[in-house]
Amino acid sequence: MPKPFVRLGFAIGLGLSVLTASILAGTAQVGASTAAVRSGDTASAPGITPTTIKIGILTDLTGTASSSFSDTPGAMEARFQAINAAGGIDGRKITWVVDDTTSTPTGAETAAKDLIQNKGVFAVAELSSSFYGAAPYLQQSGIPVTGVGLDGPEWCEQPNTNLFSTTGDCAPNGPAYGDGGFYKAIGATKITYVESNVSAAITMGDSVYESIKRDGLQACDKTIVPLGSVNFTAFALSFKADGCNAAECACVLSSSLAMATALHQAGLNKVKIIFAAGPTSQIYQNAQDEAAAANAFFPGIVSSPTYTNAASKAYLAQLKKYDSSYTGGIPDLGQANGWASANLMVEGLQQAGKNPTRASFIAGLRKVTDWTNSGLATGPVSFAHFGSNPPTQCFSYVQFVDKKYVPFPADGKSFCGAALPGTAPSGNS
């Protein structure tokens, strides 16, 4: 089963230059003019016409988190273009508009209101570090939202049953989870978990430290850094003085790279380093980044961490066909999570009926118990038990060895940890 909160996975984007002019202007439409009206199709809800469904894309195009998500819209649009090419949803083609959160909660709320009140979208697909700022307005307006619960606990809290995270059911104060034996497998014995100052990262940190204790391992002091921080000199000296031998950064990729570089500069070249930002081709931008990532471990959100199974190959083929910013290799988490959010939007539209309403979307998707993200997920995802946590959470890993990502372990098996009885993270805010 996937985890209730994403092990905070951000990745440096490819830059706003990869976005088309239509996206930067906030509009993009595909195939609407050629869609044929099917018998019985009506304008059943705001954003729905007999031939189109208008979706809002909400993400961090500017501000602190923009480097992580600038390539997210392209991945979402690729999924929508692929479904349009396959005939759309009951004959309707998906159209979309993009809005920028500016990486702030107030900006997220403003962008959400713009999408609903001015741009007339039916539903919202999001990927943002600040989405929690928009959540109350979207809930009060009854707007279906698909996304990834990487920003806060609102995805698990009543009355937000309109929110659907690609990781499925969760509760705001759920249990800590074991790591499935990962830390022991890599030889880590004294571990520090560096957390970006984001609610979901802090929550996950509570779970990680409880798991470390239950496994009989040692934990170094918890470290919380500003989102996007690249100053880890003091951290590296403290890490060395404490005799730690493993570090995981629940940070954007630039922070993970900076942490690794600082540890190496402190002479700590044999410590185990985990980049929660996940695998990305951005590592290959320069020799310094490749050196920082050498031998590091990267958790992935898909069943095949090196994208070699049939479902992964199909996904990469569609991403390459429809997203001009993707040039090959392992997609970063902005792309992978963006695709998943859009793919879940497609699932919800398919569950909503011939003439969808916002209420039928929410009710239909809440009945789904076996969503697999087209075979990409580490296990079937349920949305039928809002406010409940799954019994296990799973991660697949790759290691960056000789400038290549290789599965860890070699057979690519996921590490799945069970819920730890009597535990509840205290980091929700």
C-alpha positions in Angstrom: 0.0 0.0 0.0 1.3 3.5 -0.7 2.1 5.8 2.2 -0.5 8.3 3.6 1.9 11.2 3.2 4.5 11.4 0.4 8.0 11.1 1.7 8.5 14.7 0.8 9.5 14.4 -2.8 10.4 17.6 -4.6 12.6 17.9 -7.7 14.2 20.8 -9.4 12.2 21.7 -12.5 13.3 22.4 -16.0 12.5 26.1 -15.8 9.6 28.2 -17.0 11.2 28.4 -20.4 9.9 24.9 -21.2 6.3 26.0 -20.8 4.5 27.1 -23.9 3.3 30.6 -24.3 -0.3 29.4 -23.9 0.5 28.0 -20.5 2.2 31.1 -19.3 -0.9 33.0 -20.4 -3.0 30.7 -18.3 -4.8 28.9 -21.1 -4.5 25.8 -23.2 -7.0 23.8 -25.1 -6.7 20.6 -27.0 -9.1 19.2 -29.6 -12.1 21.1 -28.4 -13.0 22.4 -31.8 -13.1 19.0 -33.3 -15.1 17.2 -30.6 -18.4 15.8 -31.7 -21.4 16.0 -29.4 -22.6 12.6 -28.3 -26.2 11.9 -27.9 -27.3 12.9 -24.4 -24.2 14.9 -23.4 -25.2 18.1 -21.7 -23.7 21.1 -19.9 -24.2 19.3 -16.7 -22.0 21.4 -14.3 -19.8 24.5 -14.3 -16.8 23.8 -16.6 -18.7 21.1 -18.5 -20.1 21.5 -22.0 -21.5 18.8 -24.3 -18.0 18.6 -25.9 -15.4 19.7 -23.2 -14.4 19.4 -19.6 -12.4 22.3 -18.2 -9.8 21.5 -15.6 -7.7 23.9 -13.5 -4.0 23.1 -12.9 -2.7 24.7 -9.7 1.1 24.7 -9.0 4.1 26.7 -7.8 5.4 28.4 -11.0 7.1 31.2 -9.1 8.5 31.7 -5.6 10.5 29.4 -3.3 9.2 26.1 -4.6 9.1 27.0 -8.3 12.3 25.1 -9.1 10.5 22.0 -7.9 7.3 22.3 -9.9 7.8 24.3 -13.1 7.7 21.1 -15.2 4.5 19.8 -13.5 2.0 21.5 -15.8 3.7 19.8 -18.9 3.3 16.4 -17.3 -0.4 17.0 -16.4 -1.1 18.3 -19.9 0.6 15.2 -21.4 -1.9 13.0 -19.5 -4.8 15.1 -20.7 -3.6 15.1 -24.3 -3.2 11.3 -24.2 -6.8 10.8 -23.0 -8.0 13.2 -25.5 -6.2 11.3 -28.3 -8.0 8.2 -27.0 -11.4 9.8 -27.4 -11.7 11.8 -24.2 -14.2 11.2 -21.4 -17.5 10.0 -22.8 -16.7 11.9 -26.0 -15.7 15.1 -24.2 -12.2 16.5 -24.6 -10.3 17.9 -21.6 -9.2 21.5 -21.8 -7.2 23.2 -19.1 -6.0 26.5 -17.6 -2.9 26.9 -15.4 -2.6 29.2 -12.3 0.4 30.0 -10.1 0.4 29.8 -6.3 3.5 31.9 -6.1 4.6 29.2 -3.5 2.6 30.9 -0.7 -0.7 29.9 1.0 -2.3 33.2 0.2 -1.2 32.9 -3.4 -2.7 29.4 -3.5 -6.0 30.7 -2.3 -6.0 33.5 -4.8 -5.1 31.2 -7.7 -7.9 28.7 -6.7 -10.4 31.5 -6.6 -9.2 32.7 -10.0 -9.6 29.2 -11.5 -13.2 28.8 -10.1 -14.6 32.3 -10.2 -12.9 33.7 -13.3 -11.8 30.8 -15.4 -14.8 28.5 -14.8 -13.1 25.2 -14.2 -15.0 22.0 -13.2 -12.2 20.6 -11.0 -8.6 21.2 -9.9 -5.5 19.1 -10.4 -2.7 20.4 -8.1 0.9 19.9 -7.1 2.0 22.6 -4.7 4.0 23.0 -1.5 1.4 25.6 -0.4 -1.9 24.0 -1.4 -3.2 24.1 2.2 -4.0 27.8 1.7 -6.5 27.0 -1.1 -8.1 23.9 0.6 -10.7 25.7 2.7 -12.1 27.7 -0.2 -12.2 24.7 -2.5 -13.9 22.5 0.1 -16.5 25.2 0.8 -17.2 25.5 -2.9 -17.5 21.7 -3.4 -14.7 21.5 -5.9 -13.1 18.1 -6.6 -9.3 18.2 -6.2 -6.7 15.6 -7.2 -3.1 16.0 -6.1 -0.5 14.8 -3.7 -0.7 15.3 0.1 2.9 16.6 0.4 2.0 20.0 2.0 -0.1 19.2 5.1 -2.7 17.1 6.8 -5.7 18.7 5.2 -5.9 15.8 2.8 -6.9 13.5 5.6 -9.1 15.9 7.7 -12.9 16.4 7.7 -14.7 18.0 6.0 -12.2 17.8 3.1 -13.7 14.7 1.4 -13.4 16.6 -1.9 -9.6 16.2 -1.8 -8.1 13.0 -3.3 -4.4 12.4 -2.9 -2.7 9.9 -5.2 -1.5 8.1 -2.1 -5.0 7.3 -1.1 -6.7 7.0 2.3 -5.1 8.6 5.3 -5.8 10.1 8.7 -4.4 13.3 10.1 -3.0 11.7 13.3 -2.3 8.2 12.0 0.4 5.8 13.2 4.1 5.9 12.5 5.3 3.2 10.0 8.3 0.9 10.0 10.8 1.4 7.2 10.5 -2.2 6.0 14.1 -2.8 6.9 15.6 -0.2 4.6 18.0 1.4 7.0 19.4 -1.9 8.1 19.7 -3.0 4.5 22.0 0.0 3.7 24.0 -0.4 6.8 22.7 2.7 8.6 22.9 2.6 12.4 22.8 6.2 13.6 20.5 8.3 11.4 19.5 12.0 11.2 16.4 13.1 9.3 16.5 16.6 7.9 13.1 18.1 7.4 12.0 21.1 5.3 9.8 23.4 7.4 6.7 21.9 5.8 4.0 20.2 7.7 4.0 16.9 5.8 7.8 16.6 6.1 7.7 17.2 9.9 4.9 14.6 10.2 6.9 12.1 8.2 9.9 12.9 10.4 8.0 11.9 13.5 7.2 8.6 11.8 10.8 8.0 10.7 12.2 8.6 14.2 9.7 6.3 15.8 10.6 3.7 13.2 14.3 4.1 14.0 13.7 3.6 17.7 11.5 0.5 17.1 14.1 -1.0 14.9 16.8 -0.7 17.6 18.7 1.9 15.7 20.0 5.3 17.0 18.7 8.7 15.9 20.7 11.9 15.7 19.1 15.3 16.6 16.2 16.3 14.4 17.0 19.1 12.0 14.4 21.5 10.5 15.5 23.8 7.7 13.7 26.5 5.6 12.2 25.2 2.4 14.9 25.5 -0.3 17.8 26.0 2.2 21.3 25.3 0.8 23.3 26.2 3.9 24.4 22.9 5.6 27.9 23.7 6.8 26.9 23.8 10.5 24.7 20.7 10.1 27.6 18.8 8.6 29.9 19.7 11.5 27.2 18.7 14.1 26.6 15.5 12.2 30.3 14.6 12.3 30.6 15.5 16.0 27.6 13.3 16.9 29.1 10.3 15.0 26.1 9.8 12.7 26.5 7.6 9.7 23.3 8.2 7.7 21.3 11.3 6.7 18.0 11.6 4.9 16.8 15.0 3.6 13.0 15.5 3.2 13.8 18.6 1.1 13.8 19.9 -2.4 16.5 18.5 -4.6 18.8 21.5 -4.3 18.7 21.2 -0.5 19.5 17.4 -0.7 22.5 18.2 -3.0 23.7 20.9 -0.7 23.5 18.6 2.3 25.4 15.9 0.6 28.1 18.4 -0.6 28.5 19.7 2.9 28.9 16.2 4.3 31.5 15.4 1.7 33.4 18.6 2.3 33.5 17.6 6.0 35.3 14.5 5.0 32.3 12.2 5.4 32.4 10.4 2.1 31.2 7.0 3.4 28.0 8.1 5.1 24.7 6.8 3.8 22.7 9.6 2.2 19.1 9.4 1.1 17.5 12.0 -1.2 13.8 12.1 -0.4 13.5 14.3 -3.5 13.6 11.1 -5.5 15.5 10.1 -8.7 15.8 12.8 -11.4 17.7 13.5 -14.5 18.5 16.9 -13.1 21.5 15.2 -11.3 23.2 15.1 -14.7 23.3 18.9 -15.1 26.9 19.2 -13.9 29.7 17.2 -12.4 29.3 18.8 -8.9 25.7 17.5 -8.6 26.8 14.0 -9.9 29.5 13.9 -7.3 27.1 15.0 -4.5 24.7 12.3 -5.5 27.3 9.5 -5.8 26.1 6.4 -4.0 23.1 8.1 -2.6 19.7 6.4 -2.3 16.5 7.8 -3.8 13.0 6.6 -2.9 10.5 6.4 -5.8 6.8 6.6 -6.0 6.4 3.9 -8.7 6.5 0.1 -8.6 9.4 0.0 -11.0 12.0 2.5 -9.7 14.1 2.4 -12.9 10.9 2.4 -15.1 11.6 -0.8 -16.8 8.2 -2.7 -16.5 5.5 -2.5 -19.2 3.4 0.1 -17.3 6.5 2.4 -16.9 7.5 2.1 -20.5 4.0 3.0 -21.6 4.0 6.1 -19.3 7.4 7.3 -20.6 6.3 6.9 -24.2 3.3 9.0 -23.6 5.2 11.6 -21.6 7.8 11.9 -24.4 5.1 12.1 -27.1 3.1 14.9 -25.4 5.5 16.8 -23.2 8.2 18.6 -25.1 10.1 19.4 -21.9 10.7 15.7 -21.2 13.8 14.5 -23.1 14.2 11.0 -21.6 15.5 9.3 -18.6 13.9 9.0 -15.2 11.2 11.7 -14.7 11.7 13.9 -11.7 9.0 13.9 -9.0 7.4 17.1 -10.4 6.7 15.2 -13.6 5.9 11.9 -12.0 3.6 13.4 -9.4 2.0 15.8 -11.9 1.2 12.8 -14.2 -0.3 10.9 -11.3 -2.4 13.8 -10.2 -3.8 14.2 -13.8 -4.2 10.5 -14.1 -6.3 10.5 -10.9 -8.4 13.3 -12.4 -9.1 11.2 -15.4 -10.1 8.3 -13.1 -12.5 10.6 -11.2 -14.1 11.9 -14.4 -14.6 8.3 -15.6 -16.3 7.5 -12.3 -18.5 10.6 -12.4 -21.0 9.4 -15.1 -22.0 10.4 -18.5 -23.0 13.9 -17.5 -20.7 14.6 -14.6 -21.3 16.9 -11.7 -18.9 17.8 -8.9 -20.9 15.8 -6.5 -21.0 12.7 -8.7 -17.2 13.0 -9.2 -16.6 13.0 -5.5 -19.1 10.3 -4.8 -17.8 8.1 -7.6 -14.1 8.4 -6.8 -14.8 7.7 -3.1 -16.0 4.2 -4.1 -12.8 3.3 -5.8 -10.6 0.8 -3.8 -8.1 -0.4 -6.4 -6.7 2.5 -8.3 -3.2 1.6 -9.6 -2.1 4.8 -11.4 -2.2 2.8 -14.6 0.1 0.1 -13.1 2.7 2.6 -11.8 1.7 2.6 -8.1 3.5 0.3 -5.6 0.1 -1.2 -4.8 -3.6 -0.7 -5.2 -4.9 2.6 -3.8 -8.2 3.1 -2.0 -10.3 6.2 -1.6 -13.2 4.5 0.2 -12.1 5.0 3.8 -11.5 8.7 4.2 -9.9 9.4 7.6 -8.3 6.0 7.9 -4.7 5.0 7.3 -3.6 1.9 5.3 -2.0 -0.9 7.3 1.4 -0.5 5.5 3.4 2.0 3.5 5.8 1.1 0.7 8.8 2.7 -1.0 10.9 1.6 -3.9 14.5 2.7 -4.1 17.3 3.3 -6.5 20.9 4.1 -5.9 23.1 6.4 -7.9 26.1 4.3 -8.7 28.8 5.1 -11.4 26.5 7.9 -12.7 23.6 5.5 -13.2 20.4 4.8 -11.3 20.3 1.1 -10.3 17.5 -0.6 -8.3 18.1 -1.2 -4.6 18.0 -4.0 -3.9 19.0 -5.5 -7.2 15.6 -7.2 -7.7 13.8 -3.8 -7.3 11.6 -5.1 -4.4 9.9 -2.5 -2.4 10.4 -1.9 1.3 7.0 -2.1 3.0 6.6 -1.1 6.7 3.6 -1.9 8.9 1.8 0.6 11.1 3.5 0.7 14.5 0.9 0.2 17.3 0.5 3.0 19.8 2.1 5.7 17.7 0.8 8.9 16.3 2.9 11.7 14.8 2.8 15.0 16.6 4.0 17.3 13.8 0.7 18.2 12.1 0.2 21.9 12.0 
